[in-house]
C-alpha cells in the first residue's frame, strides 16, 4: 500500500512539473533534438564525402600509374 501511495505521489509530481513547464523549455528541447539529428546527418554526409574523395585519389593514382606505364612503352 505504501508503494502505491509513493508511486502515486511521484506520478502526480511529475505530471504537475510537466504541466508547469514553459512552452519555451519544450521548444528548446525539441530544437536541441532537431539540431542533434542534423549534426548526425552532417557527420554522415562528411564521412561519405571523405570516402568519395579517397576513391577519387585512388583513381587518380591508378591513372598516373597507367600514364607512366604508357609513357615508358
TAPE-V794676 format. One record per backbone hydrogen bond with DSSP energy under -0.5 kcal/mol. NH is the residue of the N-H (numbers start at 1). CO is the residue of the C=O. Records with the same first field share a line. If there is no record, write none. Layout:
NH->CO, CO
This chain:
5->1
6->2
7->3
8->4
9->5
10->6
11->7
12->8
13->9
14->10
15->11
16->12
17->13
18->14
19->15
20->16
21->17
26->22
27->23
28->24
29->25
30->26
31->27
32->28
33->29
34->30
35->31
36->32
37->33
38->34
39->35
40->36
41->37
42->38
43->39
44->40
45->41
46->42
47->43
48->44
49->45
50->46
51->47
52->48
53->49
54->50
55->51
56->52
57->53
58->54
59->55
60->56
61->57
62->58
63->59
64->60
65->61
66->62
67->63
68->64
69->65
70->66
71->67
72->68
73->69, 70
